[in-house]
């Protein structure tokens, strides 16, 4: 198996640090709002990675964090805590906000057939390990204190920025780095932020404006965004571990700072392989995101009539290291392709002996840096071959262990006889479509869907199944 390592900028043969075991850390969401479809691509990518590793018979320990405190509105320690700001805006507690959006995120994962990590860890449950890590850095002389917090001195790390290949001199002069007169270097970052004193008396809610704060050797406050991941990854996976994943936006700041503080504290690498997925673009080469004002959610797509698996299939059509251009017509095309896969499965009565030559080539493509577009091409080549439908079904189910497109469960649903009423509506709709009476066909589709069934038009005819969404 070969994987592209961002740290070396090379595709490398993957070998676990411990025989037979792979330890992975995935940067999870900051739970102050709904995840958008650009966010979700990162978790589809990580899910495929874990599935392929397990297919290769490695034991995988997968950890994902939930950032429920410490991520400010500016990545370089500017602004206010995103969770606290959402709480103030919605007039709820920060804990309620974090819990609500965590539940929403987990629902998205379930809808997309993303297998949950072995452990989902919250930053607020690991304040102690974060404080202990800051203590080690302080003892080794990597920290200094300002009026608003404890900072990491990046000038004391000779290879700071090696992951992103940062031009530190250029950053020092660039407009993208905020000015803070108390920071020794523009790239220094907060390990611990002090709570802001409140103007209200203690009888009206305590001594600070923050809802999430803890005592520390340096004063009451909260951990910085970067220290959380370093503390939790080491706590659950040790150091070094095998693979760290995340979006490309994490490379220049978050992952760069994780490496700096973890390696300074313990003197060994944080992770051997760093894997990053590219952005989803929403037109005009603009990435989909909250700050860009075009943050479509999975719920938005479901309301427009798309299956969550259609977005998963859409994401798999692009290599994880390539930008992905999203549009509703492109998603509709992906859903149509997915429906045709289901139709090919429905043509079989039962799975029999599969198509080993296609299965071998399919997984060879996946073992080449998770090349899902080429793996899908092999799958389609098989579907268009003269192999028996039952053999194709067996291979589809086998391939779907990685693809995660609900092929076997959909085939089982399609194999069930329809209620007489639904079968009658289907036949009427088929007749309307053959007569090109599209208005009547649409009305009949609505009648079927209103009764809790999903209509899937394919190049092999119409499929109808009980809607589980």
C-alpha positions as CSV (number, residue, x, y, z in Angstrom):
1,X,0.0,0.0,0.0
2,X,1.3,3.5,-0.9
3,X,0.2,6.8,0.6
4,X,1.2,10.3,-0.1
5,X,2.9,11.8,2.9
6,X,2.4,15.6,3.1
7,X,5.5,15.8,5.3
8,X,7.8,14.4,2.6
9,X,5.7,15.4,-0.4
10,X,6.2,11.9,-1.7
11,X,4.1,8.7,-2.2
12,X,5.6,6.2,0.2
13,X,5.1,2.5,0.9
14,X,3.1,2.3,4.1
15,X,4.4,0.1,6.9
16,X,3.0,0.4,10.4
17,X,5.3,1.5,13.2
18,X,4.0,-1.5,15.2
19,X,3.7,-4.8,13.5
20,X,0.1,-5.5,12.4
21,X,-1.4,-2.3,14.1
22,X,-2.2,1.1,12.6
23,X,-2.9,4.1,14.9
24,X,-4.7,7.0,13.3
25,X,-5.8,10.4,14.6
26,X,-8.3,12.5,12.6
27,X,-9.0,16.1,13.3
28,X,-12.7,16.3,14.0
29,X,-15.2,19.2,13.9
30,X,-15.5,22.3,15.9
31,X,-19.0,22.0,17.2
32,X,-20.4,25.5,16.9
33,X,-22.5,25.0,13.8
34,X,-23.7,22.4,11.3
35,X,-21.0,20.6,9.3
36,X,-21.1,21.6,5.7
37,X,-20.4,19.3,2.8
38,X,-16.9,20.5,2.5
39,X,-16.2,19.5,6.1
40,X,-17.8,16.1,5.5
41,X,-15.4,15.3,2.7
42,X,-12.6,15.0,5.2
43,X,-14.5,12.3,7.1
44,X,-15.4,10.3,4.0
45,X,-11.7,10.3,3.1
46,X,-10.7,9.2,6.6
47,X,-13.4,6.5,6.5
48,X,-12.1,5.1,3.2
49,X,-8.6,5.1,4.6
50,X,-9.6,3.1,7.7
51,X,-11.7,0.7,5.6
52,X,-8.8,0.0,3.2
53,X,-6.3,-0.5,6.0
54,X,-8.7,-3.0,7.6
55,X,-9.2,-4.7,4.3
56,X,-5.4,-5.2,4.2
57,X,-5.8,-7.1,7.5
58,X,-4.2,-4.5,9.8
59,X,-5.7,-3.8,13.2
60,X,-6.7,-0.1,13.2
61,X,-7.1,2.1,16.3
62,X,-8.8,5.3,15.1
63,X,-9.3,8.4,17.3
64,X,-11.2,11.5,16.3
65,X,-11.5,14.6,18.4
66,X,-14.5,17.0,19.0
67,X,-13.3,20.5,19.5
68,X,-15.8,21.9,21.9
69,X,-13.6,24.7,23.4
70,X,-10.6,26.7,22.4
71,X,-11.0,27.3,18.7
72,X,-11.1,31.1,18.2
73,X,-12.7,32.9,15.3
74,X,-9.2,33.6,14.0
75,X,-6.8,30.6,13.6
76,X,-3.9,32.6,15.1
77,X,-5.5,33.2,18.5
78,X,-7.6,36.2,17.4
79,X,-11.2,36.8,18.3
80,X,-13.5,34.9,20.5
81,X,-14.2,31.2,21.1
82,X,-16.5,29.9,18.3
83,X,-18.6,27.8,20.7
84,X,-19.0,30.6,23.2
85,X,-20.0,33.0,20.4
86,X,-22.6,30.6,19.1
87,X,-24.0,30.2,22.6
88,X,-24.3,34.0,23.1
89,X,-26.0,34.3,19.7
90,X,-28.5,31.5,20.3
91,X,-29.0,32.3,24.0
92,X,-28.0,28.8,25.1
93,X,-25.1,27.6,27.2
94,X,-21.9,26.6,25.5
95,X,-22.4,23.1,26.7
96,X,-25.8,22.9,25.1
97,X,-24.4,24.3,21.8
98,X,-21.5,21.8,21.8
99,X,-23.9,18.9,22.6
100,X,-26.4,19.8,19.9
101,X,-23.9,20.2,17.1
102,X,-22.0,17.1,18.1
103,X,-25.2,15.1,17.8
104,X,-25.9,16.7,14.4
105,X,-22.4,15.8,13.2
106,X,-22.8,12.2,14.4
107,X,-26.1,12.0,12.4
108,X,-24.3,13.2,9.3
109,X,-21.7,10.4,9.8
110,X,-24.4,7.8,10.1
111,X,-26.2,9.1,7.0
112,X,-23.0,8.9,5.0
113,X,-22.2,5.4,6.2
114,X,-19.0,6.7,7.9
115,X,-18.0,4.2,10.5
116,X,-17.5,5.8,13.9
117,X,-13.9,6.0,15.2
118,X,-12.9,3.6,17.9
119,X,-13.0,6.6,20.3
120,X,-14.5,10.0,19.8
121,X,-12.8,12.3,22.3
122,X,-13.9,15.8,23.5
123,X,-11.4,18.6,24.3
124,X,-13.4,19.5,27.5
125,X,-12.8,16.0,28.9
126,X,-9.0,16.3,28.5
127,X,-8.1,19.6,30.1
128,X,-5.8,17.8,32.5
129,X,-3.6,16.2,29.8
130,X,-3.4,19.6,28.0
131,X,-2.2,21.3,31.2
132,X,0.4,18.6,31.8
133,X,1.7,19.1,28.2
134,X,2.0,22.9,28.7
135,X,3.9,22.2,32.0
136,X,6.5,20.1,30.1
137,X,6.9,22.8,27.5
138,X,7.3,25.4,30.2
139,X,10.0,23.3,32.0
140,X,11.9,23.0,28.7
141,X,11.8,26.7,28.1
142,X,9.5,26.8,25.1
143,X,6.8,29.1,26.6
144,X,6.4,32.7,27.7
145,X,3.5,34.6,29.3
146,X,1.7,37.7,28.0
147,X,-1.3,39.6,29.4
148,X,-3.8,37.3,27.6
149,X,-2.2,33.9,27.9
150,X,0.7,31.4,27.7
151,X,2.4,31.3,24.3
152,X,4.7,28.9,22.5
153,X,8.0,30.4,21.3
154,X,8.3,29.1,17.7
155,X,11.8,30.7,17.3
156,X,13.1,27.9,19.6
157,X,12.1,25.3,17.0
158,X,14.7,25.2,14.2
159,X,12.5,23.3,11.8
160,X,9.2,25.1,12.6
161,X,6.9,25.0,9.6
162,X,8.4,21.9,8.0
163,X,5.1,20.3,7.3
164,X,3.8,23.4,5.3
165,X,7.3,24.4,4.2
166,X,6.6,27.8,5.6
167,X,8.6,30.9,4.6
168,X,8.9,32.3,8.1
169,X,10.6,35.5,7.0
170,X,7.8,36.1,4.5
171,X,5.1,35.4,7.2
172,X,6.8,37.9,9.5
173,X,6.2,40.6,6.9
174,X,2.9,39.5,5.4
175,X,-0.5,41.0,6.1
176,X,-2.1,37.6,6.9
177,X,-0.3,37.4,10.2
178,X,-2.0,39.5,12.9
179,X,0.0,42.0,14.9
180,X,0.3,41.4,18.6
181,X,2.9,43.6,20.3
182,X,3.3,41.1,23.2
183,X,4.2,38.1,20.9
184,X,7.9,37.6,20.4
185,X,7.3,36.1,16.9
186,X,4.4,36.4,14.5
187,X,4.0,32.7,14.3
188,X,3.9,32.1,18.1
189,X,0.6,30.6,19.3
190,X,-1.4,30.3,22.5
191,X,-1.2,27.2,24.6
192,X,-3.5,28.6,27.4
193,X,-5.7,31.7,27.1
194,X,-6.8,33.7,30.2
195,X,-10.5,34.3,30.7
196,X,-11.6,37.9,30.1
197,X,-12.7,39.6,33.3
198,X,-16.4,40.3,33.5
199,X,-18.1,43.7,34.0
200,X,-20.9,42.0,35.9
201,X,-20.6,41.3,39.7
202,X,-20.0,37.7,40.9
203,X,-23.7,37.5,42.0
204,X,-24.7,37.7,38.3
205,X,-22.8,34.8,37.0
206,X,-19.2,34.7,38.4
207,X,-15.9,36.5,37.7
208,X,-15.6,36.0,34.0
209,X,-17.6,36.2,30.8
210,X,-16.7,32.7,29.8
211,X,-18.9,29.7,30.4
212,X,-16.1,27.2,29.7
213,X,-13.0,27.8,31.9
214,X,-10.7,25.9,34.2
215,X,-8.1,26.6,36.9
216,X,-4.4,26.2,35.8
217,X,-1.0,27.0,37.2
218,X,-1.1,30.2,35.1
219,X,-4.6,31.4,35.9
220,X,-8.2,30.7,35.1
221,X,-8.7,30.1,31.4
222,X,-9.0,27.6,28.6
223,X,-6.6,25.6,26.3
224,X,-5.6,26.8,22.9
225,X,-6.9,25.0,19.9
226,X,-3.6,23.2,19.0
227,X,-2.7,21.9,22.4
228,X,-5.9,19.9,22.6
229,X,-5.1,17.6,19.7
230,X,-1.5,17.1,20.8
231,X,-2.6,16.1,24.3
232,X,-5.4,13.8,23.2
233,X,-3.5,12.0,20.3
234,X,-0.6,11.2,22.7
235,X,-3.0,10.1,25.4
236,X,-4.8,7.5,23.2
237,X,-2.2,6.6,20.6
238,X,1.2,7.3,22.1
239,X,3.9,9.1,20.2
240,X,4.9,8.7,17.4
241,X,1.7,7.2,15.9
242,X,1.2,6.2,12.3
243,X,-1.2,8.5,10.5
244,X,-2.6,12.0,11.1
245,X,-5.4,13.1,8.8
246,X,-7.2,16.4,8.2
247,X,-8.1,19.0,5.5
248,X,-5.4,20.9,3.6
249,X,-6.4,24.1,5.5
250,X,-4.9,22.5,8.7
251,X,-1.4,22.3,7.1
252,X,0.0,25.8,7.6
253,X,-1.3,26.5,11.1
254,X,-3.0,23.8,13.1
255,X,-1.0,20.8,12.1
256,X,2.2,22.8,12.0
257,X,1.7,23.9,15.6
258,X,0.7,20.4,16.7
259,X,4.1,19.1,15.4
260,X,6.0,22.0,17.0
261,X,4.6,21.6,20.5
262,X,4.5,17.8,20.6
263,X,8.0,17.2,19.2
264,X,9.4,20.0,21.5
265,X,7.9,18.3,24.5
266,X,8.8,14.7,23.8
267,X,11.7,14.8,21.4
268,X,10.2,12.3,18.9
269,X,8.0,12.8,15.8
270,X,4.2,13.2,16.4
271,X,3.1,11.1,13.5
272,X,5.0,9.4,10.6
273,X,2.5,10.0,7.9
274,X,0.4,13.1,7.4
275,X,-2.5,12.8,4.9
276,X,-4.7,15.7,3.8
277,X,-7.8,16.0,1.7
278,X,-8.4,19.0,-0.7
279,X,-11.3,21.4,-0.7
280,X,-14.8,21.1,-2.2
281,X,-15.4,24.1,-4.5
282,X,-18.7,25.7,-5.0
283,X,-18.1,27.6,-8.2
284,X,-15.7,30.5,-9.2
285,X,-12.9,28.4,-7.7
286,X,-14.4,29.3,-4.2
287,X,-14.3,26.6,-1.6
288,X,-17.5,25.7,0.2
289,X,-17.3,27.0,3.8
290,X,-19.0,29.1,6.4
291,X,-16.7,32.1,6.0
292,X,-17.4,32.0,2.2
293,X,-21.2,32.1,2.8
294,X,-22.0,29.0,0.8
295,X,-22.1,26.3,3.4
296,X,-24.5,23.7,2.1
297,X,-25.2,20.9,4.7
298,X,-26.1,17.3,4.2
299,X,-29.6,18.1,5.5
300,X,-29.9,20.7,2.7
301,X,-29.2,18.1,0.2
302,X,-31.6,15.6,1.7
303,X,-34.4,18.2,1.6
304,X,-33.7,18.6,-2.2
305,X,-34.3,14.9,-2.6
306,X,-30.8,13.5,-2.6
307,X,-29.7,10.4,-0.8
308,X,-26.7,10.9,1.5
309,X,-25.0,8.0,-0.3
310,X,-25.2,10.1,-3.5
311,X,-22.9,12.8,-1.9
312,X,-20.6,10.0,-0.7
313,X,-20.5,8.6,-4.3
314,X,-19.9,12.1,-5.6
315,X,-16.9,12.6,-3.2
316,X,-15.5,9.2,-4.2
317,X,-15.5,10.3,-7.9
318,X,-12.6,12.6,-7.1
319,X,-9.2,11.7,-5.7
320,X,-9.0,12.9,-2.1
321,X,-5.9,15.1,-2.9
322,X,-7.7,16.8,-5.8
323,X,-10.1,19.8,-5.5
324,X,-13.7,18.7,-6.0
325,X,-16.1,21.0,-8.0
326,X,-19.6,20.7,-6.5
327,X,-22.9,21.6,-8.2
328,X,-26.4,20.3,-7.9
329,X,-26.3,18.9,-11.5
330,X,-23.1,17.1,-10.7
331,X,-24.7,15.6,-7.6
332,X,-27.8,14.6,-9.6
333,X,-25.5,12.8,-12.0
334,X,-23.8,11.0,-9.1
335,X,-27.2,10.0,-7.8
336,X,-28.2,8.7,-11.2
337,X,-25.0,6.6,-11.4
338,X,-25.7,5.3,-7.9
339,X,-29.2,4.3,-8.9
340,X,-27.7,2.4,-11.9
341,X,-25.4,0.5,-9.5
342,X,-28.5,-0.4,-7.5
343,X,-30.2,-1.5,-10.7
344,X,-27.3,-3.8,-11.6
345,X,-27.5,-5.3,-8.1
346,X,-31.3,-5.7,-8.3
347,X,-30.9,-7.8,-11.5
348,X,-29.4,-10.6,-9.4
349,X,-31.5,-13.0,-7.3
350,X,-28.6,-13.8,-4.9
351,X,-24.8,-13.2,-4.7
352,X,-22.8,-16.1,-6.1
353,X,-19.0,-16.5,-6.7
354,X,-17.7,-13.0,-7.5
355,X,-15.4,-11.7,-10.2
356,X,-11.9,-12.0,-8.6
357,X,-10.0,-10.4,-11.5
358,X,-12.0,-7.2,-11.1
359,X,-11.8,-7.3,-7.3
360,X,-8.0,-7.7,-7.4
361,X,-7.7,-4.6,-9.7
362,X,-10.2,-2.7,-7.7
363,X,-8.2,-3.0,-4.5
364,X,-4.9,-2.4,-6.3
365,X,-6.2,1.0,-7.2
366,X,-7.3,1.7,-3.6
367,X,-3.9,0.6,-2.4
368,X,-2.3,3.2,-4.6
369,X,-3.0,6.2,-2.4
370,X,-6.7,5.5,-2.1
371,X,-7.4,6.1,-5.8
372,X,-11.2,5.9,-5.6
373,X,-11.9,7.3,-9.1
374,X,-9.8,4.5,-10.7
375,X,-11.4,1.9,-8.4
376,X,-14.8,3.1,-9.4
377,X,-13.8,2.8,-13.1
378,X,-12.8,-0.9,-12.5
379,X,-16.2,-1.4,-10.8
380,X,-18.1,0.0,-13.8
381,X,-16.0,-2.0,-16.2
382,X,-17.2,-5.1,-14.3
383,X,-20.8,-4.0,-14.4
384,X,-20.6,-3.5,-18.2
385,X,-19.0,-6.9,-18.7
386,X,-20.8,-10.1,-19.6
387,X,-20.3,-11.6,-16.1
388,X,-23.4,-13.1,-14.5
389,X,-25.6,-10.7,-12.5
390,X,-25.1,-12.9,-9.5
391,X,-21.3,-12.7,-9.8
392,X,-21.5,-8.9,-10.2
393,X,-23.6,-8.7,-7.1
394,X,-21.1,-10.7,-5.0
395,X,-18.3,-8.4,-6.1
396,X,-20.3,-5.3,-5.6
397,X,-21.0,-6.3,-2.0
398,X,-17.3,-7.1,-1.5
399,X,-16.2,-3.7,-3.0
400,X,-18.8,-1.9,-1.0
401,X,-17.0,-2.8,2.2
402,X,-14.8,0.1,1.3
403,X,-17.2,2.2,-0.9
404,X,-19.9,2.3,1.8
405,X,-22.8,2.9,-0.6
406,X,-25.4,0.6,1.0
407,X,-25.4,-1.8,-1.9
408,X,-26.3,-5.0,-0.1
409,X,-29.0,-3.4,2.1
410,X,-30.5,-1.6,-0.9
411,X,-30.5,-4.9,-2.9
412,X,-32.3,-6.6,0.0
413,X,-34.9,-3.9,0.1
414,X,-35.4,-4.0,-3.7
415,X,-35.8,-7.8,-3.5
416,X,-38.9,-7.4,-1.3
417,X,-42.3,-7.4,-3.1
418,X,-44.0,-4.0,-3.2
419,X,-47.4,-3.5,-1.6
420,X,-50.2,-3.9,-4.2
421,X,-51.0,-0.1,-4.0
422,X,-47.4,0.9,-4.7
423,X,-47.0,-1.7,-7.4
424,X,-50.2,-0.3,-9.1
425,X,-48.9,3.3,-8.9
426,X,-45.5,2.1,-10.3
427,X,-47.2,0.5,-13.3
428,X,-49.3,3.6,-14.0
429,X,-46.1,5.7,-13.7
430,X,-44.3,3.4,-16.1
431,X,-47.1,3.8,-18.6
432,X,-47.1,7.6,-18.2
433,X,-43.3,7.7,-18.8
434,X,-43.6,5.5,-21.9
435,X,-46.2,7.9,-23.2
436,X,-44.0,10.8,-22.3
437,X,-46.7,12.2,-20.0
438,X,-44.2,13.7,-17.7
439,X,-46.7,15.7,-15.7
440,X,-48.7,12.6,-14.7
441,X,-45.5,10.7,-14.1
442,X,-44.3,13.4,-11.7
443,X,-47.7,13.3,-9.9
444,X,-47.5,9.6,-9.5
445,X,-43.9,9.8,-8.2
446,X,-45.2,12.3,-5.5
447,X,-48.0,9.8,-4.6
448,X,-45.4,7.0,-4.2
449,X,-43.0,9.1,-2.1
450,X,-45.7,10.5,0.1
451,X,-46.4,6.9,1.1
452,X,-42.9,6.5,2.3
453,X,-41.2,4.9,-0.7
454,X,-38.3,6.1,-2.8
455,X,-38.4,6.2,-6.6
456,X,-35.2,5.6,-8.5
457,X,-35.2,6.0,-12.3
458,X,-32.3,4.1,-13.9
459,X,-31.2,3.2,-17.4
460,X,-32.6,-0.3,-16.7
461,X,-36.0,0.9,-15.5
462,X,-37.6,2.2,-12.3
463,X,-36.7,0.9,-8.9
464,X,-38.9,1.5,-5.8
465,X,-37.9,0.7,-2.2
466,X,-39.1,1.6,1.2
467,X,-37.4,4.9,2.2
468,X,-35.2,4.5,5.2
469,X,-34.1,8.1,5.4
